[in-house]
Amino acid sequence: MLDAQFLALDLIRALRPLCEQVARQGADLADQLRRAATSVALNLGEGVRRTGRDKKRAYRIAAAEAQEVRIALEAAVAWGWLDDAAVTAARALADRVARVTYALAR
């Protein structure tokens, strides 16, 4: 398993309580956050077995999904469903996953 996959799973674990909190007021955003984070992990897993352009495509999708996680967290903060301090660890993990997956896609 790639280190990036372990990071993606750590991100999902960090998001779990945040998604539960967001779901109380914004079920759609919580669902989108869950799906984006899951997609990061799944595309990293898929990329491991791909070659050439397919590999890079899977990693590009993972990087984009990590960015989606990041902006979904910011949207939840903007809506007042999460406070800034609550998202600090998940935000940092999402940024790290995005950087690592972007590097894999290059």
C-alpha positions as a Markdown table, in Angstrom:
| # | Residue | x | y | z |
|---|---|---|---|---|
| 1 | Met | 0.0 | 0.0 | 0.0 |
| 2 | Leu | 1.3 | 3.5 | -0.8 |
| 3 | Asp | 2.0 | 5.9 | 2.0 |
| 4 | Ala | -0.6 | 8.1 | 0.3 |
| 5 | Gln | -3.3 | 5.4 | 0.9 |
| 6 | Phe | -2.5 | 5.4 | 4.6 |
| 7 | Leu | -2.8 | 9.2 | 4.6 |
| 8 | Ala | -6.2 | 8.9 | 2.8 |
| 9 | Leu | -7.5 | 6.5 | 5.4 |
| 10 | Asp | -6.2 | 8.8 | 8.2 |
| 11 | Leu | -8.2 | 11.6 | 6.5 |
| 12 | Ile | -11.3 | 9.5 | 6.5 |
| 13 | Arg | -10.9 | 8.7 | 10.2 |
| 14 | Ala | -10.4 | 12.4 | 11.0 |
| 15 | Leu | -13.5 | 13.3 | 8.9 |
| 16 | Arg | -15.8 | 10.7 | 10.5 |
| 17 | Pro | -16.9 | 12.8 | 13.5 |
| 18 | Leu | -16.9 | 16.0 | 11.4 |
| 19 | Cys | -19.3 | 14.4 | 8.9 |
| 20 | Glu | -21.6 | 13.3 | 11.7 |
| 21 | Gln | -21.7 | 16.9 | 13.0 |
| 22 | Val | -22.3 | 18.4 | 9.5 |
| 23 | Ala | -25.0 | 15.8 | 8.7 |
| 24 | Arg | -27.2 | 17.2 | 11.5 |
| 25 | Gln | -27.6 | 20.4 | 9.5 |
| 26 | Gly | -26.4 | 19.7 | 6.0 |
| 27 | Ala | -26.9 | 16.1 | 5.1 |
| 28 | Asp | -26.0 | 16.8 | 1.4 |
| 29 | Leu | -22.7 | 18.4 | 2.3 |
| 30 | Ala | -21.8 | 15.6 | 4.7 |
| 31 | Asp | -22.6 | 13.0 | 2.0 |
| 32 | Gln | -20.4 | 14.9 | -0.5 |
| 33 | Leu | -17.6 | 15.1 | 2.0 |
| 34 | Arg | -17.8 | 11.3 | 2.6 |
| 35 | Arg | -17.9 | 10.5 | -1.1 |
| 36 | Ala | -15.0 | 12.8 | -1.9 |
| 37 | Ala | -12.8 | 11.4 | 0.9 |
| 38 | Thr | -13.7 | 7.8 | -0.1 |
| 39 | Ser | -12.9 | 8.6 | -3.7 |
| 40 | Val | -9.4 | 9.8 | -2.7 |
| 41 | Ala | -8.7 | 6.4 | -1.1 |
| 42 | Leu | -10.3 | 4.4 | -3.9 |
| 43 | Asn | -8.5 | 6.2 | -6.7 |
| 44 | Leu | -5.2 | 5.8 | -5.0 |
| 45 | Gly | -5.9 | 2.1 | -4.7 |
| 46 | Glu | -6.9 | 1.9 | -8.3 |
| 47 | Gly | -3.8 | 3.8 | -9.4 |
| 48 | Val | -1.5 | 1.3 | -7.8 |
| 49 | Arg | -2.6 | -1.3 | -10.4 |
| 50 | Arg | -2.7 | 1.0 | -13.4 |
| 51 | Thr | 0.1 | 1.9 | -15.7 |
| 52 | Gly | 1.0 | 4.9 | -17.9 |
| 53 | Arg | -1.7 | 7.5 | -18.4 |
| 54 | Asp | -4.3 | 5.5 | -16.5 |
| 55 | Lys | -2.1 | 5.6 | -13.4 |
| 56 | Lys | -1.7 | 9.3 | -13.6 |
| 57 | Arg | -5.4 | 9.8 | -14.3 |
| 58 | Ala | -6.3 | 7.9 | -11.1 |
| 59 | Tyr | -3.9 | 10.0 | -9.1 |
| 60 | Arg | -5.1 | 13.3 | -10.7 |
| 61 | Ile | -8.7 | 12.3 | -9.7 |
| 62 | Ala | -7.5 | 11.5 | -6.2 |
| 63 | Ala | -5.8 | 14.9 | -5.9 |
| 64 | Ala | -8.9 | 16.7 | -7.1 |
| 65 | Glu | -11.1 | 14.8 | -4.7 |
| 66 | Ala | -8.7 | 15.8 | -1.8 |
| 67 | Gln | -9.2 | 19.4 | -2.9 |
| 68 | Glu | -12.9 | 18.9 | -2.8 |
| 69 | Val | -12.6 | 17.6 | 0.8 |
| 70 | Arg | -10.7 | 20.7 | 1.7 |
| 71 | Ile | -13.3 | 23.1 | 0.2 |
| 72 | Ala | -16.2 | 21.1 | 1.7 |
| 73 | Leu | -14.6 | 21.6 | 5.1 |
| 74 | Glu | -14.4 | 25.3 | 4.4 |
| 75 | Ala | -18.0 | 25.4 | 3.3 |
| 76 | Ala | -19.1 | 23.7 | 6.5 |
| 77 | Val | -17.1 | 26.3 | 8.5 |
| 78 | Ala | -18.7 | 29.1 | 6.4 |
| 79 | Trp | -22.2 | 27.8 | 7.1 |
| 80 | Gly | -21.3 | 27.7 | 10.8 |
| 81 | Trp | -21.8 | 23.9 | 11.0 |
| 82 | Leu | -18.2 | 23.4 | 12.1 |
| 83 | Asp | -15.9 | 25.8 | 13.9 |
| 84 | Asp | -12.4 | 26.6 | 12.5 |
| 85 | Ala | -10.6 | 24.8 | 15.4 |
| 86 | Ala | -12.6 | 21.6 | 14.8 |
| 87 | Val | -11.3 | 21.2 | 11.2 |
| 88 | Thr | -7.6 | 22.0 | 11.8 |
| 89 | Ala | -6.4 | 18.4 | 11.8 |
| 90 | Ala | -8.6 | 17.3 | 8.9 |
| 91 | Arg | -7.7 | 20.4 | 6.9 |
| 92 | Ala | -4.0 | 19.7 | 7.3 |
| 93 | Leu | -4.5 | 16.0 | 6.3 |
| 94 | Ala | -6.5 | 17.0 | 3.2 |
| 95 | Asp | -3.7 | 19.4 | 2.2 |
| 96 | Arg | -1.1 | 16.8 | 2.7 |
| 97 | Val | -3.0 | 14.2 | 0.8 |
| 98 | Ala | -3.6 | 16.7 | -2.0 |
| 99 | Arg | 0.1 | 17.5 | -2.2 |
| 100 | Val | 1.2 | 13.8 | -2.2 |
| 101 | Thr | -1.4 | 12.8 | -4.8 |
| 102 | Tyr | -0.5 | 15.7 | -7.0 |
| 103 | Ala | 3.1 | 14.7 | -6.9 |
| 104 | Leu | 2.1 | 11.1 | -7.8 |
| 105 | Ala | 0.2 | 12.5 | -10.8 |
| 106 | Arg | 3.1 | 14.4 | -12.3 |
